[in-house]
């Protein structure tokens, strides 16, 4: 029986070991598969990041994975400290405008067998600021014909402080980098002219107010209705020849308008402008404000455990609650007044105080002992009065002597003459006294 049990036990142990090995192999395979999956996922993210970086670099844009913001800010601070006074970075605060700086950077890169080389171009601005204008020739009617001014350039940048200007073309404006608040950063490889030059174009003379008459040449044109988009949102310059009928639809309101000349039309959000030939939908900008406030509670330590372990914070207000009621405030005021004016006990004990304490305790002990002695003596006297001395007494023998009885009438008479209390006054005077009984 025992041998059979031992054999079954060995067989079970072998099967259990086999199952354990299979479970360990399965667990190892699962862990290896999970590790491989995580590695592949990480490699995929790295591949995506490198692909995006190369795409941005190929387009000339800077990527945050190429130079982290911390390193870029440090490098820009070093560059700003070495620039001359006439040049500066295109932003006032580097840390706050780091997102805009990434848009302004231009990158060139090259990949070799062992290295990835790139150079970063940072635009610098001078201390001269120009006001950027767009010149639009508007046809006007003269002698039943339409005339239009002849412009030399479509864009012009003017510096009124230095009386200088720069003529720009459409290609030059496209190469400029748009910054914040309608600011443009353009290259300074264009000539700068004097605003009071005799050969200045008519648009420069108009901005300089050199003559009272029109300095521009005009030529005849055929008038055509045109809509020109302005830099402001939902703003249009309408060139109308004759009479133009417009209809504006805002929510459920429909407004009809008539334009007989050139005008600027501005649409509100959610409105649609319709004419005979076109329909314009306004650009909607929806904003939401989010205010975040941190609800912080200041903890006041007022626990008796602090007094036990001697870790109480000194000079800390122990206000358990904030008094909001006038009654509570008055009670608190009275308690504080009482605490301030009550006498304070001394914190130290002198030798004179020790002698006084010893004498007081001795007198109190003597008084207690004297009181105990007096009470003990009185108690003993009370016990003596309650327990009298025992005397030797002779035994009392009660003898009854029979006497002859008289007549019935005599006895009745004698009984009537006797008071009711005479029987009660009979005293026993020893064994010599006799008691007579009368029976009727």
SVG drawing of the C-alpha trace seen along z (x, -y; Angstrom):
<svg xmlns="http://www.w3.org/2000/svg" viewBox="-73 -122 104 124">
<polyline fill="none" stroke="black" stroke-width="0.4" points="0.0,0.0 2.8,-2.4 4.8,-1.5 1.8,-2.1 1.3,-5.5 5.0,-6.4 4.8,-5.5 1.7,-7.6 3.4,-10.5 6.5,-10.2 4.2,-10.1 2.3,-13.2 5.5,-15.1 6.8,-14.4 3.6,-15.6 3.6,-18.7 7.2,-19.5 6.3,-19.1 3.3,-21.5 5.6,-24.0 8.1,-23.9 5.4,-24.5 4.0,-27.4 7.5,-28.9 8.1,-28.6 4.7,-30.1 5.4,-33.0 8.9,-33.6 7.4,-33.6 4.7,-36.1 7.2,-38.4 9.5,-38.2 6.6,-38.9 5.5,-41.9 9.1,-43.2 9.4,-42.9 6.0,-44.7 7.1,-47.6 10.5,-47.8 8.7,-47.8 6.3,-50.5 9.2,-52.6 11.1,-52.2 8.0,-53.1 7.6,-56.3 11.3,-57.1 10.9,-56.4 7.8,-58.7 9.7,-61.4 12.7,-61.2 10.5,-61.2 8.6,-64.3 11.9,-66.0 13.4,-65.2 10.2,-66.4 10.3,-69.7 14.0,-70.1 13.5,-69.4 10.8,-72.2 13.2,-74.5 11.3,-74.5 12.8,-73.8 11.5,-70.8 11.4,-70.6 13.0,-67.2 16.0,-68.5 16.8,-71.2 14.8,-71.1 13.3,-74.4 15.6,-74.5 18.7,-74.3 17.3,-76.8 16.5,-79.3 20.0,-79.0 21.6,-79.4 19.4,-82.4 20.3,-84.1 24.0,-83.7 23.4,-85.1 21.4,-88.1 24.3,-89.0 26.8,-89.2 24.7,-91.2 25.4,-94.9 23.0,-97.6 21.6,-98.1 20.4,-94.4 18.2,-92.3 16.2,-89.1 12.7,-89.2 11.0,-88.9 11.1,-90.7 10.7,-87.8 12.5,-84.6 10.9,-82.2 7.3,-83.3 7.6,-83.6 9.6,-80.4 6.7,-78.9 6.8,-81.8 10.6,-81.6 10.4,-78.0 8.3,-79.3 10.9,-82.0 13.9,-79.7 15.1,-78.4 17.1,-75.1 19.4,-73.6 20.6,-70.0 22.8,-67.4 23.1,-63.7 26.4,-61.7 27.3,-58.2 28.1,-58.9 26.7,-62.4 23.6,-64.5 24.7,-68.1 22.3,-71.1 22.6,-74.8 20.0,-77.1 19.3,-80.6 17.9,-83.0 16.4,-86.3 17.7,-89.5 15.9,-92.8 17.3,-96.2 16.3,-99.3 14.5,-100.8 10.8,-100.0 8.9,-100.6 5.1,-101.0 3.8,-98.6 1.2,-99.9 -0.6,-98.2 -1.4,-100.5 -4.7,-99.8 -5.6,-101.9 -9.3,-102.6 -11.0,-103.7 -12.9,-106.9 -15.3,-108.6 -14.2,-111.7 -16.1,-113.2 -18.2,-110.0 -15.0,-108.0 -13.3,-105.9 -9.7,-106.9 -7.1,-105.1 -3.8,-106.1 -0.7,-104.4 1.4,-102.9 5.0,-101.9 4.7,-99.2 1.9,-97.4 3.5,-97.6 5.5,-100.3 7.2,-100.4 7.7,-103.9 9.8,-105.2 8.5,-108.7 11.1,-109.4 14.0,-109.0 12.0,-110.0 12.8,-106.8 10.8,-104.2 11.2,-100.8 9.3,-99.7 8.1,-96.0 6.7,-93.7 4.4,-90.7 7.3,-88.3 9.2,-90.3 6.2,-90.2 5.8,-86.5 9.4,-86.0 8.7,-87.9 7.9,-86.0 4.7,-87.0 5.1,-87.6 2.8,-88.6 0.2,-91.4 0.4,-92.0 4.2,-92.3 6.3,-91.1 10.1,-90.3 11.6,-90.9 15.1,-90.6 17.1,-93.9 18.6,-93.2 16.4,-95.9 17.4,-99.5 16.1,-102.2 15.1,-105.5 14.6,-109.0 11.0,-110.0 11.7,-113.5 13.5,-112.4 12.3,-114.0 12.1,-110.7 10.0,-109.1 6.9,-107.2 3.5,-108.8 2.5,-106.6 5.6,-107.8 4.7,-111.4 1.2,-110.9 2.3,-109.5 4.9,-112.4 2.3,-115.1 4.7,-116.9 2.2,-118.6 -1.3,-119.7 -2.2,-118.3 -2.1,-114.7 1.4,-113.7 0.3,-110.5 -0.4,-109.9 -3.8,-108.6 -5.0,-106.5 -8.3,-105.4 -9.7,-102.0 -12.9,-100.1 -14.7,-99.8 -15.4,-96.3 -17.0,-95.3 -14.3,-93.8 -14.1,-92.5 -10.6,-92.9 -9.9,-91.2 -8.3,-93.4 -5.9,-92.5 -8.6,-92.8 -10.9,-89.8 -14.2,-89.9 -13.3,-93.2 -13.6,-93.8 -13.0,-96.6 -15.9,-96.8 -15.3,-98.5 -18.8,-99.2 -19.5,-100.6 -22.9,-102.3 -25.3,-100.7 -24.7,-97.5 -27.5,-95.8 -26.4,-93.8 -28.3,-91.7 -27.0,-90.7 -28.4,-87.8 -27.6,-87.6 -29.5,-84.9 -33.1,-85.6 -32.6,-89.3 -32.3,-90.3 -31.0,-93.7 -30.9,-95.2 -28.2,-97.8 -27.3,-99.8 -23.8,-100.9 -23.1,-103.5 -19.3,-103.9 -16.3,-102.3 -16.7,-101.3 -15.4,-99.1 -17.8,-96.3 -17.3,-94.6 -19.3,-91.5 -20.1,-90.4 -19.7,-86.8 -22.5,-84.5 -23.5,-86.7 -23.7,-86.0 -23.3,-88.7 -25.0,-88.1 -25.0,-90.1 -26.1,-89.4 -22.8,-87.5 -21.3,-86.2 -21.9,-85.1 -19.5,-85.8 -19.6,-84.0 -18.0,-85.6 -15.1,-84.0 -16.3,-83.0 -13.9,-83.1 -15.3,-81.5 -13.4,-82.1 -14.0,-80.7 -12.5,-82.0 -11.4,-79.5 -10.5,-80.7 -8.6,-78.3 -8.4,-78.9 -6.5,-76.8 -8.6,-76.0 -5.8,-75.9 -6.6,-75.2 -4.0,-76.3 -3.7,-73.7 -3.6,-74.8 -1.7,-72.5 -3.5,-72.3 -3.1,-68.7 -2.2,-67.6 0.3,-65.1 2.5,-68.0 2.8,-68.9 3.8,-65.4 6.6,-65.0 7.5,-68.7 7.3,-69.5 4.8,-72.3 5.4,-75.1 5.9,-78.4 4.4,-81.7 1.7,-79.8 -1.9,-81.0 -4.2,-78.4 -7.4,-79.4 -9.8,-76.5 -12.4,-78.3 -13.0,-81.7 -15.5,-83.8 -18.3,-84.9 -20.9,-85.9 -20.8,-89.1 -21.6,-87.2 -18.7,-84.9 -16.4,-87.9 -17.5,-89.6 -16.8,-86.4 -13.4,-86.0 -12.6,-89.7 -13.5,-89.2 -11.4,-86.1 -8.4,-87.8 -8.9,-90.8 -9.0,-88.4 -5.9,-86.5 -4.0,-89.8 -4.9,-91.2 -4.9,-88.1 -1.8,-87.8 0.8,-85.4 2.4,-82.9 6.2,-82.9 8.0,-80.3 10.8,-79.7 10.9,-78.8 13.4,-80.4 14.8,-79.1 12.5,-81.4 9.5,-79.8 10.8,-76.3 11.0,-77.3 7.5,-78.7 6.1,-75.5 7.9,-73.3 6.5,-75.3 3.0,-75.3 3.0,-71.5 4.4,-70.9 1.6,-73.1 -1.0,-71.3 0.3,-67.9 0.3,-68.9 -3.3,-70.2 -4.4,-67.0 -2.8,-64.8 -4.3,-67.0 -7.7,-66.7 -7.4,-62.9 -6.3,-62.7 -9.3,-64.8 -11.8,-62.7 -10.3,-59.5 -10.5,-60.6 -14.2,-61.7 -15.1,-58.4 -13.6,-56.5 -15.6,-58.6 -18.8,-57.9 -18.1,-54.1 -17.5,-54.3 -20.8,-56.0 -22.8,-53.5 -21.4,-50.4 -22.2,-50.5 -20.5,-48.4 -22.2,-45.1 -23.3,-44.7 -24.0,-41.5 -27.8,-41.1 -29.6,-38.7 -32.2,-36.5 -35.7,-37.7 -38.3,-35.3 -41.9,-36.0 -44.1,-34.5 -47.8,-34.5 -49.8,-34.5 -53.4,-33.8 -55.6,-36.0 -59.2,-35.5 -61.6,-37.4 -64.3,-39.6 -67.8,-40.0 -68.6,-40.9 -70.1,-44.3 -67.0,-45.3 -64.8,-44.4 -66.8,-46.3 -66.8,-49.4 -63.2,-49.2 -62.8,-48.9 -64.9,-51.9 -62.9,-54.0 -59.7,-53.1 -58.3,-55.2 -57.6,-53.6 -54.0,-54.4 -53.5,-52.8 -52.8,-49.5 -50.1,-50.8 -48.3,-52.5 -47.6,-49.2 -43.9,-48.7 -42.1,-45.6 -39.9,-45.8 -38.4,-42.5 -39.4,-39.0 -41.3,-40.1 -44.0,-41.9 -47.3,-40.0 -49.7,-40.5 -53.4,-39.7 -55.7,-38.9 -59.4,-39.4 -61.6,-37.3 -65.2,-38.2"/>
</svg>
